[in-house]
């Protein structure tokens, strides 16, 4: 059974505060009303990961996994240049996430 939200509480914000609220809610993909309700009731939010960044990390991880598979099966380090490029990409993406 769906919850019914029937009580309305009104509050006022300055324009800059309202914009900040909208931005915070958008970071966690919630409406401003739901964000306020959950925050007021003690919720802790973590921003959702960027889908493009996750796809790039998955691609790099796949490349590294393939290189590791070749190294384990042949006992040789495959294409050091390719491994170096993959690590450089990974470092660049990690720098974007945690500067």
N, CA, C and O atoms as a GROMACS GRO file, in nm:
protein
  396
    1UNK      N    1   0.084  -0.118   0.000
    1UNK     CA    2   0.000   0.000   0.000
    1UNK      C    3   0.089   0.125   0.000
    1UNK      O    4   0.181   0.134   0.081
    2UNK      N    5   0.064   0.217  -0.088
    2UNK     CA    6   0.144   0.339  -0.100
    2UNK      C    7   0.118   0.432   0.018
    2UNK      O    8   0.006   0.443   0.068
    3UNK      N    9   0.223   0.497   0.060
    3UNK     CA   10   0.208   0.597   0.166
    3UNK      C   11   0.139   0.720   0.111
    3UNK      O   12   0.161   0.761  -0.003
    4UNK      N   13   0.056   0.778   0.192
    4UNK     CA   14  -0.010   0.902   0.152
    4UNK      C   15   0.049   1.016   0.233
    4UNK      O   16   0.049   1.014   0.356
    5UNK      N   17   0.098   1.114   0.163
    5UNK     CA   18   0.151   1.234   0.227
    5UNK      C   19   0.041   1.339   0.222
    5UNK      O   20   0.018   1.402   0.119
    6UNK      N   21  -0.026   1.358   0.336
    6UNK     CA   22  -0.142   1.447   0.337
    6UNK      C   23  -0.117   1.576   0.414
    6UNK      O   24  -0.194   1.672   0.400
    7UNK      N   25  -0.012   1.581   0.496
    7UNK     CA   26   0.016   1.701   0.574
    7UNK      C   27   0.114   1.788   0.497
    7UNK      O   28   0.218   1.740   0.452
    8UNK      N   29   0.082   1.914   0.483
    8UNK     CA   30   0.168   2.008   0.411
    8UNK      C   31   0.231   2.103   0.512
    8UNK      O   32   0.161   2.169   0.589
    9UNK      N   33   0.364   2.111   0.510
    9UNK     CA   34   0.437   2.207   0.592
    9UNK      C   35   0.506   2.304   0.497
    9UNK      O   36   0.576   2.263   0.405
   10UNK      N   37   0.485   2.431   0.521
   10UNK     CA   38   0.543   2.533   0.434
   10UNK      C   39   0.663   2.598   0.502
   10UNK      O   40   0.664   2.618   0.623
   11UNK      N   41   0.761   2.630   0.423
   11UNK     CA   42   0.878   2.702   0.473
   11UNK      C   43   0.926   2.797   0.364
   11UNK      O   44   0.895   2.778   0.246
   12UNK      N   45   0.999   2.898   0.403
   12UNK     CA   46   1.048   2.997   0.306
   12UNK      C   47   1.200   2.985   0.294
   12UNK      O   48   1.271   2.955   0.389
   13UNK      N   49   1.245   3.009   0.172
   13UNK     CA   50   1.388   3.006   0.141
   13UNK      C   51   1.426   3.132   0.066
   13UNK      O   52   1.344   3.190  -0.006
   14UNK      N   53   1.550   3.175   0.084
   14UNK     CA   54   1.605   3.278  -0.003
   14UNK      C   55   1.632   3.211  -0.138
   14UNK      O   56   1.647   3.089  -0.144
   15UNK      N   57   1.637   3.289  -0.246
   15UNK     CA   58   1.661   3.228  -0.378
   15UNK      C   59   1.787   3.142  -0.383
   15UNK      O   60   1.786   3.035  -0.442
   16UNK      N   61   1.895   3.189  -0.320
   16UNK     CA   62   2.019   3.110  -0.323
   16UNK      C   63   2.004   2.980  -0.244
   16UNK      O   64   2.062   2.878  -0.282
   17UNK      N   65   1.929   2.982  -0.135
   17UNK     CA   66   1.905   2.861  -0.058
   17UNK      C   67   1.820   2.762  -0.136
   17UNK      O   68   1.846   2.641  -0.136
   18UNK      N   69   1.718   2.813  -0.204
   18UNK     CA   70   1.631   2.727  -0.284
   18UNK      C   71   1.710   2.660  -0.396
   18UNK      O   72   1.691   2.542  -0.425
   19UNK      N   73   1.798   2.736  -0.458
   19UNK     CA   74   1.880   2.680  -0.566
   19UNK      C   75   1.974   2.573  -0.510
   19UNK      O   76   1.994   2.469  -0.573
   20UNK      N   77   2.031   2.599  -0.394
   20UNK     CA   78   2.119   2.499  -0.330
   20UNK      C   79   2.042   2.372  -0.297
   20UNK      O   80   2.092   2.262  -0.318
   21UNK      N   81   1.920   2.388  -0.246
   21UNK     CA   82   1.835   2.273  -0.215
   21UNK      C   83   1.807   2.192  -0.342
   21UNK      O   84   1.816   2.069  -0.340
   22UNK      N   85   1.773   2.260  -0.449
   22UNK     CA   86   1.746   2.190  -0.576
   22UNK      C   87   1.870   2.114  -0.624
   22UNK      O   88   1.860   2.002  -0.674
   23UNK      N   89   1.986   2.178  -0.609
   23UNK     CA   90   2.111   2.114  -0.653
   23UNK      C   91   2.142   1.991  -0.568
   23UNK      O   92   2.181   1.886  -0.621
   24UNK      N   93   2.125   2.002  -0.437
   24UNK     CA   94   2.149   1.888  -0.348
   24UNK      C   95   2.054   1.774  -0.380
   24UNK      O   96   2.095   1.658  -0.382
   25UNK      N   97   1.929   1.806  -0.402
   25UNK     CA   98   1.830   1.703  -0.435
   25UNK      C   99   1.864   1.637  -0.568
   25UNK      O  100   1.852   1.515  -0.582
   26UNK      N  101   1.905   1.717  -0.665
   26UNK     CA  102   1.939   1.662  -0.797
   26UNK      C  103   2.060   1.568  -0.788
   26UNK      O  104   2.066   1.469  -0.861
   27UNK      N  105   2.155   1.598  -0.701
   27UNK     CA  106   2.274   1.513  -0.686
   27UNK      C  107   2.237   1.371  -0.647
   27UNK      O  108   2.305   1.276  -0.686
   28UNK      N  109   2.131   1.357  -0.570
   28UNK     CA  110   2.089   1.224  -0.525
   28UNK      C  111   1.961   1.178  -0.594
   28UNK      O  112   1.897   1.082  -0.553
   29UNK      N  113   1.925   1.251  -0.701
   29UNK     CA  114   1.809   1.218  -0.786
   29UNK      C  115   1.679   1.206  -0.707
   29UNK      O  116   1.604   1.110  -0.722
   30UNK      N  117   1.655   1.306  -0.623
   30UNK     CA  118   1.529   1.316  -0.549
   30UNK      C  119   1.464   1.450  -0.580
   30UNK      O  120   1.531   1.544  -0.622
   31UNK      N  121   1.335   1.457  -0.559
   31UNK     CA  122   1.268   1.586  -0.570
   31UNK      C  123   1.309   1.669  -0.450
   31UNK      O  124   1.345   1.613  -0.346
   32UNK      N  125   1.304   1.801  -0.460
   32UNK     CA  126   1.337   1.883  -0.343
   32UNK      C  127   1.249   1.850  -0.223
   32UNK      O  128   1.298   1.848  -0.110
   33UNK      N  129   1.120   1.823  -0.244
   33UNK     CA  130   1.031   1.790  -0.133
   33UNK      C  131   1.074   1.661  -0.064
   33UNK      O  132   1.079   1.654   0.059
   34UNK      N  133   1.104   1.559  -0.143
   34UNK     CA  134   1.145   1.432  -0.082
   34UNK      C  135   1.279   1.446  -0.013
   34UNK      O  136   1.300   1.390   0.094
   35UNK      N  137   1.371   1.522  -0.074
   35UNK     CA  138   1.501   1.545  -0.013
   35UNK      C  139   1.485   1.611   0.124
   35UNK      O  140   1.544   1.567   0.222
   36UNK      N  141   1.404   1.717   0.129
   36UNK     CA  142   1.379   1.786   0.256
   36UNK      C  143   1.318   1.693   0.360
   36UNK      O  144   1.360   1.690   0.475
   37UNK      N  145   1.218   1.617   0.318
   37UNK     CA  146   1.149   1.526   0.410
   37UNK      C  147   1.247   1.424   0.466
   37UNK      O  148   1.253   1.404   0.588
   38UNK      N  149   1.324   1.360   0.379
   38UNK     CA  150   1.418   1.258   0.426
   38UNK      C  151   1.531   1.316   0.509
   38UNK      O  152   1.573   1.256   0.608
   39UNK      N  153   1.582   1.432   0.469
   39UNK     CA  154   1.688   1.497   0.546
   39UNK      C  155   1.639   1.536   0.684
   39UNK      O  156   1.711   1.519   0.783
   40UNK      N  157   1.518   1.588   0.692
   40UNK     CA  158   1.462   1.628   0.821
   40UNK      C  159   1.443   1.509   0.913
   40UNK      O  160   1.446   1.523   1.035
   41UNK      N  161   1.422   1.392   0.855
   41UNK     CA  162   1.402   1.271   0.934
   41UNK      C  163   1.531   1.192   0.956
   41UNK      O  164   1.527   1.079   1.005
   42UNK      N  165   1.645   1.253   0.921
   42UNK     CA  166   1.774   1.194   0.955
   42UNK      C  167   1.845   1.116   0.847
   42UNK      O  168   1.947   1.053   0.875
   43UNK      N  169   1.796   1.118   0.726
   43UNK     CA  170   1.862   1.044   0.618
   43UNK      C  171   1.998   1.105   0.587
   43UNK      O  172   2.017   1.226   0.596
   44UNK      N  173   2.091   1.019   0.550
   44UNK     CA  174   2.223   1.062   0.504
   44UNK      C  175   2.230   1.028   0.355
   44UNK      O  176   2.195   0.917   0.315
   45UNK      N  177   2.276   1.121   0.276
   45UNK     CA  178   2.276   1.103   0.131
   45UNK      C  179   2.417   1.089   0.077
   45UNK      O  180   2.510   1.153   0.126
   46UNK      N  181   2.431   1.005  -0.023
   46UNK     CA  182   2.555   0.994  -0.098
   46UNK      C  183   2.521   1.018  -0.244
   46UNK      O  184   2.430   0.953  -0.298
   47UNK      N  185   2.592   1.109  -0.310
   47UNK     CA  186   2.562   1.133  -0.451
   47UNK      C  187   2.579   1.006  -0.532
   47UNK      O  188   2.668   0.925  -0.506
   48UNK      N  189   2.494   0.988  -0.630
   48UNK     CA  190   2.503   0.871  -0.717
   48UNK      C  191   2.616   0.892  -0.817
   48UNK      O  192   2.643   1.005  -0.859
   49UNK      N  193   2.680   0.785  -0.852
   49UNK     CA  194   2.794   0.792  -0.943
   49UNK      C  195   2.749   0.832  -1.083
   49UNK      O  196   2.639   0.799  -1.127
   50UNK      N  197   2.834   0.903  -1.150
   50UNK     CA  198   2.813   0.945  -1.288
   50UNK      C  199   2.816   0.821  -1.379
   50UNK      O  200   2.913   0.746  -1.378
   51UNK      N  201   2.710   0.800  -1.457
   51UNK     CA  202   2.699   0.682  -1.542
   51UNK      C  203   2.811   0.674  -1.646
   51UNK      O  204   2.861   0.566  -1.675
   52UNK      N  205   2.851   0.788  -1.701
   52UNK     CA  206   2.958   0.789  -1.801
   52UNK      C  207   3.089   0.748  -1.735
   52UNK      O  208   3.166   0.670  -1.791
   53UNK      N  209   3.114   0.801  -1.616
   53UNK     CA  210   3.237   0.766  -1.544
   53UNK      C  211   3.238   0.618  -1.510
   53UNK      O  212   3.341   0.552  -1.524
   54UNK      N  213   3.125   0.565  -1.466
   54UNK     CA  214   3.118   0.421  -1.434
   54UNK      C  215   3.145   0.336  -1.558
   54UNK      O  216   3.213   0.234  -1.549
   55UNK      N  217   3.092   0.377  -1.673
   55UNK     CA  218   3.116   0.302  -1.796
   55UNK      C  219   3.264   0.304  -1.833
   55UNK      O  220   3.319   0.202  -1.876
   56UNK      N  221   3.329   0.419  -1.817
   56UNK     CA  222   3.471   0.429  -1.847
   56UNK      C  223   3.553   0.341  -1.752
   56UNK      O  224   3.645   0.272  -1.795
   57UNK      N  225   3.518   0.344  -1.624
   57UNK     CA  226   3.590   0.261  -1.527
   57UNK      C  227   3.570   0.113  -1.556
   57UNK      O  228   3.663   0.033  -1.542
   58UNK      N  229   3.448   0.075  -1.598
   58UNK     CA  230   3.421  -0.064  -1.632
   58UNK      C  231   3.504  -0.108  -1.752
   58UNK      O  232   3.557  -0.219  -1.755
   59UNK      N  233   3.516  -0.020  -1.851
   59UNK     CA  234   3.595  -0.052  -1.971
   59UNK      C  235   3.741  -0.071  -1.935
   59UNK      O  236   3.805  -0.166  -1.980
   60UNK      N  237   3.794   0.019  -1.852
   60UNK     CA  238   3.934   0.008  -1.811
   60UNK      C  239   3.955  -0.119  -1.729
   60UNK      O  240   4.054  -0.190  -1.747
   61UNK      N  241   3.862  -0.146  -1.638
   61UNK     CA  242   3.872  -0.268  -1.558
   61UNK      C  243   3.870  -0.392  -1.645
   61UNK      O  244   3.944  -0.487  -1.618
   62UNK      N  245   3.787  -0.393  -1.748
   62UNK     CA  246   3.781  -0.506  -1.840
   62UNK      C  247   3.914  -0.522  -1.912
   62UNK      O  248   3.964  -0.634  -1.926
   63UNK      N  249   3.972  -0.410  -1.958
   63UNK     CA  250   4.102  -0.417  -2.027
   63UNK      C  251   4.209  -0.472  -1.934
   63UNK      O  252   4.289  -0.556  -1.974
   64UNK      N  253   4.212  -0.426  -1.810
   64UNK     CA  254   4.311  -0.474  -1.714
   64UNK      C  255   4.291  -0.623  -1.685
   64UNK      O  256   4.387  -0.698  -1.670
   65UNK      N  257   4.165  -0.665  -1.676
   65UNK     CA  258   4.136  -0.806  -1.653
   65UNK      C  259   4.185  -0.893  -1.769
   65UNK      O  260   4.240  -1.000  -1.746
   66UNK      N  261   4.166  -0.847  -1.892
   66UNK     CA  262   4.214  -0.922  -2.008
   66UNK      C  263   4.365  -0.931  -2.007
   66UNK      O  264   4.421  -1.036  -2.039
   67UNK      N  265   4.432  -0.821  -1.971
   67UNK     CA  266   4.579  -0.823  -1.964
   67UNK      C  267   4.626  -0.920  -1.856
   67UNK      O  268   4.724  -0.992  -1.876
   68UNK      N  269   4.559  -0.920  -1.742
   68UNK     CA  270   4.596  -1.011  -1.633
   68UNK      C  271   4.574  -1.157  -1.676
   68UNK      O  272   4.655  -1.244  -1.643
   69UNK      N  273   4.466  -1.184  -1.749
   69UNK     CA  274   4.437  -1.320  -1.795
   69UNK      C  275   4.549  -1.368  -1.888
   69UNK      O  276   4.595  -1.482  -1.877
   70UNK      N  277   4.593  -1.282  -1.979
   70UNK     CA  278   4.702  -1.319  -2.071
   70UNK      C  279   4.830  -1.342  -1.991
   70UNK      O  280   4.902  -1.438  -2.017
   71UNK      N  281   4.858  -1.255  -1.895
   71UNK     CA  282   4.979  -1.269  -1.816
   71UNK      C  283   4.977  -1.399  -1.736
   71UNK      O  284   5.080  -1.465  -1.724
   72UNK      N  285   4.862  -1.435  -1.682
   72UNK     CA  286   4.853  -1.557  -1.602
   72UNK      C  287   4.864  -1.683  -1.689
   72UNK      O  288   4.921  -1.783  -1.646
   73UNK      N  289   4.809  -1.679  -1.809
   73UNK     CA  290   4.810  -1.799  -1.893
   73UNK      C  291   4.942  -1.817  -1.968
   73UNK      O  292   4.981  -1.931  -1.995
   74UNK      N  293   5.011  -1.709  -2.001
   74UNK     CA  294   5.136  -1.720  -2.077
   74UNK      C  295   5.259  -1.695  -1.993
   74UNK      O  296   5.372  -1.717  -2.038
   75UNK      N  297   5.239  -1.651  -1.870
   75UNK     CA  298   5.350  -1.615  -1.780
   75UNK      C  299   5.438  -1.506  -1.839
   75UNK      O  300   5.557  -1.497  -1.810
   76UNK      N  301   5.377  -1.422  -1.923
   76UNK     CA  302   5.449  -1.308  -1.982
   76UNK      C  303   5.363  -1.184  -1.962
   76UNK      O  304   5.240  -1.191  -1.966
   77UNK      N  305   5.428  -1.071  -1.942
   77UNK     CA  306   5.354  -0.946  -1.927
   77UNK      C  307   5.319  -0.895  -2.066
   77UNK      O  308   5.408  -0.865  -2.145
   78UNK      N  309   5.189  -0.887  -2.096
   78UNK     CA  310   5.149  -0.844  -2.230
   78UNK      C  311   5.165  -0.693  -2.249
   78UNK      O  312   5.143  -0.616  -2.156
   79UNK      N  313   5.201  -0.654  -2.365
   79UNK     CA  314   5.207  -0.516  -2.411
   79UNK      C  315   5.215  -0.414  -2.299
   79UNK      O  316   5.114  -0.357  -2.258
   80UNK      N  317   5.333  -0.392  -2.251
   80UNK     CA  318   5.354  -0.298  -2.142
   80UNK      C  319   5.297  -0.161  -2.175
   80UNK      O  320   5.249  -0.091  -2.086
   81UNK      N  321   5.301  -0.123  -2.302
   81UNK     CA  322   5.246   0.007  -2.344
   81UNK      C  323   5.095   0.011  -2.321
   81UNK      O  324   5.042   0.112  -2.274
   82UNK      N  325   5.024  -0.097  -2.353
   82UNK     CA  326   4.880  -0.103  -2.335
   82UNK      C  327   4.845  -0.095  -2.186
   82UNK      O  328   4.752  -0.025  -2.147
   83UNK      N  329   4.920  -0.166  -2.105
   83UNK     CA  330   4.898  -0.164  -1.961
   83UNK      C  331   4.923  -0.023  -1.905
   83UNK      O  332   4.847   0.025  -1.821
   84UNK      N  333   5.027   0.041  -1.953
   84UNK     CA  334   5.059   0.176  -1.909
   84UNK      C  335   4.948   0.275  -1.946
   84UNK      O  336   4.912   0.362  -1.867
   85UNK      N  337   4.894   0.261  -2.068
   85UNK     CA  338   4.785   0.348  -2.112
   85UNK      C  339   4.660   0.328  -2.027
   85UNK      O  340   4.593   0.424  -1.989
   86UNK      N  341   4.629   0.202  -1.997
   86UNK     CA  342   4.511   0.173  -1.915
   86UNK      C  343   4.527   0.232  -1.776
   86UNK      O  344   4.433   0.289  -1.721
   87UNK      N  345   4.646   0.219  -1.719
   87UNK     CA  346   4.670   0.277  -1.587
   87UNK      C  347   4.663   0.429  -1.590
   87UNK      O  348   4.613   0.491  -1.496
   88UNK      N  349   4.713   0.490  -1.695
   88UNK     CA  350   4.704   0.636  -1.709
   88UNK      C  351   4.558   0.681  -1.715
   88UNK      O  352   4.521   0.781  -1.653
   89UNK      N  353   4.475   0.608  -1.791
   89UNK     CA  354   4.333   0.641  -1.799
   89UNK      C  355   4.267   0.627  -1.662
   89UNK      O  356   4.187   0.712  -1.622
   90UNK      N  357   4.301   0.521  -1.593
   90UNK     CA  358   4.244   0.498  -1.461
   90UNK      C  359   4.283   0.610  -1.365
   90UNK      O  360   4.199   0.659  -1.290
   91UNK      N  361   4.407   0.649  -1.367
   91UNK     CA  362   4.452   0.759  -1.279
   91UNK      C  363   4.380   0.889  -1.311
   91UNK      O  364   4.342   0.963  -1.221
   92UNK      N  365   4.359   0.916  -1.441
   92UNK     CA  366   4.289   1.039  -1.481
   92UNK      C  367   4.145   1.038  -1.433
   92UNK      O  368   4.095   1.140  -1.386
   93UNK      N  369   4.078   0.924  -1.444
   93UNK     CA  370   3.939   0.916  -1.397
   93UNK      C  371   3.932   0.927  -1.246
   93UNK      O  372   3.844   0.993  -1.192
   94UNK      N  373   4.025   0.863  -1.178
   94UNK     CA  374   4.026   0.873  -1.032
   94UNK      C  375   4.053   1.015  -0.984
   94UNK      O  376   4.001   1.057  -0.881
   95UNK      N  377   4.134   1.088  -1.059
   95UNK     CA  378   4.160   1.228  -1.025
   95UNK      C  379   4.033   1.312  -1.039
   95UNK      O  380   4.014   1.408  -0.964
   96UNK      N  381   3.946   1.276  -1.135
   96UNK     CA  382   3.819   1.348  -1.150
   96UNK      C  383   3.725   1.320  -1.033
   96UNK      O  384   3.650   1.408  -0.990
   97UNK      N  385   3.732   1.198  -0.981
   97UNK     CA  386   3.641   1.158  -0.873
   97UNK      C  387   3.690   1.215  -0.740
   97UNK      O  388   3.609   1.268  -0.663
   98UNK      N  389   3.816   1.204  -0.712
   98UNK     CA  390   3.871   1.249  -0.584
   98UNK      C  391   3.994   1.335  -0.608
   98UNK      O  392   4.107   1.288  -0.596
   99UNK      N  393   3.971   1.463  -0.641
   99UNK     CA  394   4.086   1.550  -0.672
   99UNK      C  395   4.172   1.577  -0.549
   99UNK      O  396   4.272   1.648  -0.559
   0.00000   0.00000   0.00000
